[in-house]
């Protein structure tokens, strides 16, 4: 078995965790082997497939298997097998702490009896030449071994024979697909973290000849997306896109059965389409950061569009795509059953590609009253993020100096971020005994710079802090319009009239949304009804 590792015929798939056993634990394992004790069963998956696997262990390179050869990938026993190999080869293994374990410093105590610990790490108190390194025991020449005192020769010979002839218990799993093999791995490692679809696909799609490493490709993509503040995109989103492009379906079982060659061939164009979708969201919808997206999943149908349509959308397609975006965002489209809904929605994108209007089997309500009544502010809700996207589109300006407000993923992480400002401050409204659902309402939220919220506004009445900003900002009326807030009197700000403010701002938000949605009749009820998904999303935040 250990010889097979050196031949490249036994490999550790990359989805296995890193080698974590201590040198002391490894020595205890070798002690059991030397005494002929059972050390557990090794489970291998034998296949001609080539998976992404560990290429080196410490300072030792692990050879690649010959083309066409059957390779045994370790499903269970990685830590034990690695310990055995590291000890016998005398490998130096660097740890995450910075410490390096030298497995050449595992020794056989030639003075120890059978009922004592024979394999040891600490030999500081043993007499010279009364111990031998495990590496030398197995790899040393006859002359080197005979240099030890004669009384130890029989033990050296016997210990070497025991290790070399040890009968390891091995189960070979043959003729099964990778999803079955990884399921076996997951079930064996019940206490561990189940393998993700991405981890399995990383192993499955690895191709050295084509220089394709899915993990490295994804990391490179995230590095590029970081420069445009879209680094929070998940690996699952990319897999869904590629699966839809190849098979029009993106269920887990479908992804795992995607042909390796097709996956690799599709990747470059799919990623190009994905990055163009990101750019479209940034430039056309002015969504500056991925944290504002109602659902990262929304990028999938748009990337599907750009995969099949390399050019910019024409005017009609642009309207249809915008309508699709807002219906999905406001209707809580991807709050559940994402895989099946994506499969349905790419059919809608197919119609948009033809310049045809898709049918929608869910409705949305953008009336001012509905926006207020269902506006409980939680930054995790898709429909709330949709309104935040609308705010971001206006390119909000600072109340104090009309400078553009900085929006970044760093601070858009939670609903209590200081950059989410309650225009009528919570403390001010609490004193007036306002209900919390009205206070903490998306209609009462503006996006401001962190310092402005903490230092300049605090718990002051809007009429008070607006007077302060009038003195420092000659363009205050223009700045307020970038927050969908009009005349201060008309919006109830001068008189600190919260009811008037909610009504006026909800009407402004509603008017902006109407510009983005194509009116139509659905089931004779128009747009004003809630979807099951919306109800589910609301319930999850109560």
C-alpha atoms as one frame of an Amber mdcrd trajectory, in Angstrom:
protein
   0.000   0.000   0.000   2.772   2.462   0.939   4.732   1.491  -2.169   1.605
   2.325  -4.211   1.727   5.878  -2.849   5.278   6.263  -4.151   4.147   4.927
  -7.525   1.301   7.432  -7.690  -1.325   4.697  -7.586  -2.812   5.750  -4.235
  -3.859   9.393  -3.992  -5.537  11.626  -1.442  -8.384  13.592  -3.084  -8.324
  17.335  -2.451 -11.665  17.287  -0.633 -10.030  15.472   2.284  -9.057  17.743
   5.178  -5.395  18.619   5.674  -3.081  16.333   7.609  -3.569  17.194  11.293
  -2.265  14.224  13.271   0.561  15.032  15.684   3.853  13.233  15.440   3.068
  11.584  18.803  -0.226  10.191  17.511   1.518   8.945  14.386   4.149   7.207
  16.527   1.384   5.435  18.472  -0.084   4.188  15.186   3.298   2.827  14.086
   3.667   1.132  17.447   0.402  -0.729  16.789   1.580  -1.768  13.328   4.895
  -3.028  14.655   3.065  -5.136  17.264   0.619  -6.510  14.695  -2.411  -4.807
  16.215  -5.376  -3.807  14.000  -5.224  -0.176  12.883  -8.632   0.106  11.244
  -9.820  -0.405   7.707  -8.762   1.762   4.761 -11.429   2.460   2.146 -10.269
   3.248  -1.376 -12.204   4.273  -4.454 -10.614   2.698  -7.521 -11.191   4.573
 -10.769  -9.542   5.680 -14.004 -10.877   9.200 -13.421  -8.349  11.839 -12.490
  -9.368  14.025  -9.567  -7.706  17.034  -8.013  -5.491  15.424  -5.395  -2.738
  16.237  -2.913   0.462  16.682  -4.910   2.902  16.943  -2.055   3.176  16.019
   1.573   5.436  18.317   3.510   8.720  18.420   1.620   7.998  15.293  -0.438
   6.435  15.434  -3.898   3.848  12.773  -4.633   4.185  11.421  -8.191   1.370
  11.583 -10.731  -0.078   8.255 -11.897   0.632   6.976 -15.383  -1.983   7.768
 -18.022  -4.813   5.233 -18.132  -3.840   3.550 -14.874  -6.415   2.765 -12.216
  -5.890   5.027  -9.213  -7.073   4.378  -5.667  -8.356   7.517  -3.949  -8.530
   7.411  -0.159 -12.094   7.743   1.145 -11.331   6.734   4.711  -7.980   6.470
   6.462  -6.236   9.578   5.176  -4.732  10.579   8.540  -3.478   7.050   9.238
  -2.111   6.547   5.743  -0.391   9.931   5.740   1.141   9.193   9.148   2.558
   5.891   7.924   3.958   7.408   4.756   5.431  10.480   6.484   7.138   8.342
   9.135   8.597   5.830   6.710   9.850   8.539   4.351  11.018  10.817   7.174
   9.086  13.793   5.793   9.089  17.281   7.299   5.504  18.544   7.661   4.899
  22.294   8.197   1.896  23.162  10.364  -0.443  26.150  10.173   1.091  27.442
  13.443   4.446  27.751  11.693   5.960  24.775  13.526   7.526  21.974  11.437
   7.200  18.325  12.508  10.103  16.171  11.353   8.747  12.638  10.950  12.314
  11.349  10.581  12.427  11.753  14.359  10.192   8.772  15.047  12.286   5.999
  16.579  12.127   2.327  17.525  13.328   1.642  21.071  15.418  -1.530  20.784
  15.465  -1.974  24.575  11.656  -1.889  24.994   9.699  -5.060  25.748   6.577
  -6.099  23.814   4.281  -4.760  26.523   5.991  -1.364  26.453   5.873   1.528
  23.964   8.327   0.442  21.277   7.881   3.344  18.821   8.802   6.646  20.475
   9.439  10.295  19.721  11.447  11.291  22.802  14.721   9.341  22.982  16.671
  11.901  24.987  17.091   9.522  27.929  17.886   6.379  25.917  21.486   5.156
  25.568  23.242   5.720  22.240  22.671   2.955  19.659  19.746   1.540  21.694
  17.266   3.069  19.265  16.938   3.419  15.506  14.859   5.820  13.419  11.914
   4.204  11.692  13.193   5.537   8.383  16.582   3.870   8.883  14.939   0.650
  10.079  13.098   0.296   6.765  15.411   2.076   4.348  18.843   1.539   5.864
  21.410  -0.655   4.122  22.569  -3.988   5.598  25.909  -2.484   6.605  24.191
   0.438   8.357  21.915  -1.909  10.293  24.747  -4.291  11.194  26.614  -1.338
  12.718  24.254  -1.545  15.691  25.319  -3.737  18.650  24.873  -7.443  17.883
  22.303  -7.953  20.639  19.850  -5.809  18.644  20.274  -7.480  15.236  17.439
  -9.984  15.719  15.059  -7.268  16.878  15.961  -4.992  13.966  15.361  -7.840
  11.522  12.088  -8.858  13.202  10.693  -5.313  13.442  11.516  -4.657   9.811
   9.801  -7.883   8.768   6.692  -7.094  10.819   6.189  -3.668   9.262   6.949
  -4.801   5.704   4.591  -7.791   5.950   1.793  -6.075   7.896  -1.575  -7.025
   6.420  -3.514  -3.792   6.122  -7.311  -4.127   5.994  -8.481  -2.519   2.750
 -11.910  -2.175   1.137 -11.872  -1.283  -2.547 -14.926   0.540  -3.950 -15.027
  -0.014  -7.702 -17.197   0.988 -10.651 -19.111   3.821  -8.967 -19.555   7.464
 -10.005 -17.923  10.299  -8.082 -21.189  11.359  -6.437 -21.539   7.831  -5.001
 -17.908   7.807  -3.861 -18.254  11.166  -2.128 -21.515  10.058  -0.531 -19.611
   7.092   0.929 -16.982   9.521   2.188 -19.647  11.746   3.773 -21.378   8.838
   5.512 -18.107   7.479   6.863 -17.230  10.906   8.239 -20.568  11.328  10.012
 -19.144  13.680  12.600 -17.393  15.820  10.037 -18.609  18.514   7.690 -20.441
  17.103   4.647 -18.758  17.741   1.326 -20.219  20.613  -0.663 -21.123  20.176
  -4.312 -18.313  22.604  -5.131 -15.716  20.501  -3.278 -16.829  17.435  -5.206
 -16.738  19.291  -8.536 -13.271  20.648  -7.746 -12.052  17.067  -7.481 -14.050
  15.785 -10.440 -13.180  18.490 -12.996  -9.461  18.716 -12.288  -7.426  18.299
 -15.473  -3.668  18.720 -15.388  -3.212  18.570 -19.161  -5.681  21.408 -19.719
  -4.417  23.248 -16.646  -7.943  23.313 -15.220  -8.276  23.598 -11.461 -11.785
  24.742 -10.504 -10.710  25.902  -7.066  -7.933  28.071  -8.511 -10.236  29.361
 -11.267 -12.864  30.368  -8.722 -10.283  32.061  -6.493  -9.031  34.047  -9.492
 -12.600  35.117 -10.304 -13.226  36.268  -6.733  -9.964  38.215  -6.839 -11.203
  40.063  -9.936 -14.667  40.598  -8.448 -13.099  42.039  -5.296 -11.826  44.979
  -7.339 -15.437  45.861  -8.200 -16.936  45.038  -4.758 -18.721  41.864  -5.878
 -16.576  39.374  -3.954 -19.425  37.899  -1.881 -20.665  35.719  -4.767 -20.788
  32.040  -3.759 -19.278  29.072  -5.587 -22.764  27.501  -5.742 -23.963  30.392
  -7.918 -21.307  29.617 -10.535 -22.119  25.909 -10.545 -25.815  26.679 -11.041
 -25.000  28.869 -14.023 -22.806  26.315 -15.772 -25.277  23.508 -15.129 -28.112
  25.579 -16.604 -26.006  26.405 -19.655 -25.195  22.740 -20.268 -28.393  20.980
 -19.224 -31.092  23.620 -18.499 -31.248  22.277 -14.943 -29.211  22.949 -11.802
 -30.231  20.409  -9.189 -27.386  18.922  -7.155 -27.668  15.541  -8.887 -27.541
  17.237 -12.291 -24.440  19.267 -11.410 -22.607  16.184 -10.161 -23.335  14.341
 -13.410 -22.123  17.115 -15.718 -19.539  15.755 -18.174 -16.077  16.907 -17.214
 -15.127  17.883 -20.775 -18.283  19.985 -21.256 -17.823  21.673 -17.890 -14.252
  22.692 -18.700 -15.189  23.805 -22.221 -18.109  25.915 -20.943 -16.249  27.594
 -18.093 -14.404  30.425 -19.956 -17.445  31.755 -21.832 -19.698  31.267 -18.776
 -17.365  33.292 -16.546 -17.077  36.008 -19.176 -20.893  36.172 -19.283 -21.035
  36.244 -15.480 -18.604  39.153 -15.265 -20.610  41.016 -17.907 -23.745  40.441
 -15.816 -21.924  41.931 -12.814 -20.908  44.933 -14.894 -24.485  45.316 -16.140
 -25.778  45.392 -12.561 -23.140  47.946 -11.595 -23.564  50.253 -14.571 -27.216
  49.898 -15.597 -28.877  49.292 -12.227 -26.157  51.167 -10.308 -25.858  48.424
  -7.707 -22.328  49.254  -6.531 -21.711  46.259  -4.254 -22.835  42.636  -4.116
 -24.062  42.976  -0.518 -26.950  45.065  -1.829 -28.174  42.389  -4.231 -31.589
  41.056  -3.188 -30.242  37.612  -4.144 -26.851  36.680  -5.568 -28.867  34.172
  -7.595 -30.194  37.040  -9.735 -26.849  37.110 -11.493 -27.459  33.604 -12.882
 -30.310  34.369 -15.325 -28.549  37.571 -16.388 -25.302  35.692 -17.019 -27.351
  33.133 -18.963 -28.646  36.034 -21.073 -25.160  37.391 -21.781 -23.851  33.909
 -22.583 -26.360  33.725 -25.422 -26.280  37.439 -26.267 -22.712  38.789 -26.386
 -23.821  42.347 -27.197 -25.630  44.883 -25.059 -29.389  44.358 -24.909 -31.467
  46.433 -27.289 -34.046  48.869 -25.913 -36.881  46.308 -25.791 -34.740  43.623
 -24.157 -33.437  46.174 -21.693 -37.008  46.947 -20.561 -37.858  43.257 -20.310
 -34.709  42.481 -18.294 -35.416  45.375 -15.938 -38.992  44.145 -15.466 -37.663
  40.630 -14.755 -35.129  41.935 -12.209 -37.635  43.914 -10.159 -40.315  41.241
 -10.239 -37.815  38.717  -8.883 -36.383  41.137  -6.316 -39.670  42.468  -4.953
 -41.525  39.147  -5.203 -39.026  37.253  -3.018 -38.452  34.980  -6.002 -35.325
  33.219  -4.759 -36.170  32.955  -1.075 -36.898  29.225  -1.536 -36.767  26.399
  -4.123 -33.970  28.206  -5.951 -32.960  25.349  -8.256 -36.416  24.726  -9.708
 -37.129  28.451 -10.055 -33.890  29.058 -11.921 -34.816  26.286 -14.357 -38.153
  28.041 -14.903 -36.627  31.491 -15.185 -34.102  30.715 -17.892 -37.124  29.868
 -20.042 -38.273  33.423 -19.379 -34.822  34.661 -20.374 -35.102  32.603 -23.576
 -38.236  34.586 -24.385 -36.509  37.866 -23.597 -33.691  36.843 -25.954 -36.352
  36.623 -28.663 -37.738  40.019 -27.692 -40.899  38.465 -26.238 -42.531  39.354
 -22.920 -42.420  36.444 -20.437 -45.405  35.327 -18.411 -45.094  35.558 -14.634
 -47.015  33.389 -12.211 -46.366  35.636  -9.227 -47.441  39.184  -8.530 -46.018
  42.168  -6.695 -47.570  45.115  -4.896 -45.720  48.423  -5.055 -48.470  50.643
  -3.680 -47.361  53.156  -1.001 -49.554  51.539   1.659 -48.139  48.077   0.948
 -44.562  49.381   1.068 -45.173  50.859   4.517 -47.177  47.950   5.931 -44.598
  45.381   4.786 -41.515  47.533   5.215 -39.988  46.095   8.405 -36.305  46.815
   7.885 -34.018  43.804   7.942 -30.961  43.858   5.689 -31.309  40.115   5.054
 -34.691  40.345   3.322 -34.636  40.270  -0.468 -37.542  42.683  -0.883 -35.891
  45.176   1.491 -32.613  44.892  -0.381 -34.550  45.659  -3.552 -35.560  49.027
  -2.080 -31.954  49.595  -0.970 -30.921  48.980  -4.591 -33.408  51.654  -5.610
 -31.839  54.030  -3.083 -28.355  53.218  -4.364 -29.458  53.871  -7.957 -30.128
  57.510  -6.992 -26.435  57.805  -6.032 -27.229  59.277  -2.600 -25.390  62.421
  -1.593 -24.242  63.531   1.842 -26.654  65.779   3.717 -23.746  67.906   4.918
 -21.811  68.670   1.719 -23.492  66.987  -1.286 -20.581  64.550  -1.652 -21.318
  61.070  -2.979 -22.001  58.601  -0.153 -19.511  55.739  -0.044 -21.204  52.330
  -0.326 -19.054  49.246   0.249 -19.496  45.577   1.169 -17.507  46.191   4.338
 -20.278  48.052   6.127 -23.367  46.685   4.380 -23.358  43.565   6.554 -26.133
  44.140   9.053 -29.290  46.106   9.609 -27.798  48.071  12.517 -24.939  49.442
  10.415 -24.432  53.140  11.136 -24.709  53.753   7.400 -28.381  52.775   7.478
 -29.878  55.955   8.916 -33.414  56.229  10.256 -34.301  59.641   8.833 -36.669
  60.238  11.730 -34.257  58.934  14.408 -35.366  55.962  16.497 -34.716  57.694
  19.808 -36.702  60.747  18.688 -39.691  58.636  17.595 -39.537  56.377  20.660
 -40.128  59.411  22.869 -43.281  60.056  20.843 -44.448  56.467  21.481 -44.347
  55.485  17.794 -44.716  51.767  17.058 -41.452  49.986  16.317 -42.616  48.581
  12.965 -43.195  52.144  11.748 -39.909  53.427  13.160 -37.755  50.608  11.788
 -39.269  50.779   8.327 -37.486  50.773   4.979 -39.449  53.912   4.093 -37.722
  55.648   7.017 -34.234  54.439   5.988 -31.623  56.507   4.138 -28.063  55.559
   3.212 -25.519  57.973   4.675 -21.842  58.046   5.573 -21.021  56.499   8.934
 -19.585  59.654  10.522 -22.672  61.689   9.584 -25.033  59.335  11.368 -23.005
  59.068  14.556 -21.729  62.622  14.986 -24.052  65.013  13.219 -27.543  63.510
  13.561 -27.825  61.228  16.589 -31.308  61.538  18.156 -32.084  65.059  16.901
 -35.419  65.913  15.303 -35.245  66.086  11.481 -36.204  69.772  11.508 -33.258
  70.485  13.810 -30.492  68.620  11.991 -31.765  69.766   8.585 -31.311  73.397
   9.686 -27.691  72.563  10.494 -27.109  71.008   7.069 -28.697  74.000   5.285
 -25.830  76.107   6.588 -23.127  73.756   5.252 -24.753  72.472   2.061 -25.917
  75.014  -0.528 -27.311  72.133  -2.609 -29.318  70.527   0.195 -32.545  70.253
  -1.831 -30.638  68.435  -4.595 -28.925  66.198  -2.038 -32.285  65.244  -0.521
 -33.742  64.332  -3.927 -30.948  61.748  -4.214 -32.598  60.072  -1.212 -36.070
  60.232  -2.789 -36.981  63.035  -0.379 -38.514  66.177  -1.873 -39.506  69.531
  -0.435 -38.965  69.555   3.335 -42.402  71.054   3.999 -44.225  68.672   1.646
 -42.470  65.699   3.266 -43.390  66.772   6.802 -39.781  67.365   7.809 -40.058
  71.008   8.799 -42.918  70.176  11.156 -41.492  66.799  12.288 -44.652  65.143
  10.958 -43.733  61.436  10.726 -47.073  60.326   9.232 -46.734  62.859   6.445
 -43.137  61.831   5.828 -43.946  58.105   5.546 -46.772  58.761   3.107 -44.796
  61.141   0.912 -41.664  59.029   0.762 -43.572  55.784   0.157 -45.269  57.533
  -2.770 -41.877  58.599  -4.142 -40.513  55.052  -3.846 -43.628  53.635  -5.482
 -43.339  56.099  -8.379 -39.721  55.061  -9.006 -40.636  51.377  -8.959 -43.450
  51.942 -11.448 -40.890  53.264 -13.934 -39.101  49.921 -13.786 -41.995  47.476
 -13.997 -44.122  46.771 -17.060 -47.776  46.867 -16.034 -49.839  43.839 -16.917
 -52.780  41.871 -15.614 -52.158  38.564 -13.867 -55.108  36.278 -13.207 -57.345
  39.336 -13.574 -55.971  40.780 -10.348 -53.293  43.094 -11.673 -50.138  43.470
  -9.598 -51.632  44.003  -6.161 -51.358  40.592  -4.551 -48.720  38.896  -2.476
 -46.840  35.768  -3.478 -46.394  32.704  -1.289 -42.660  33.401  -1.369 -43.229
  36.914  -0.050 -45.385  35.559   2.774 -42.675  32.979   3.620 -39.993  35.649
   3.642 -42.056  37.869   5.942 -42.730  34.951   8.325 -39.034  34.092   8.546
 -38.240  37.545   9.945 -41.082  37.849  12.433
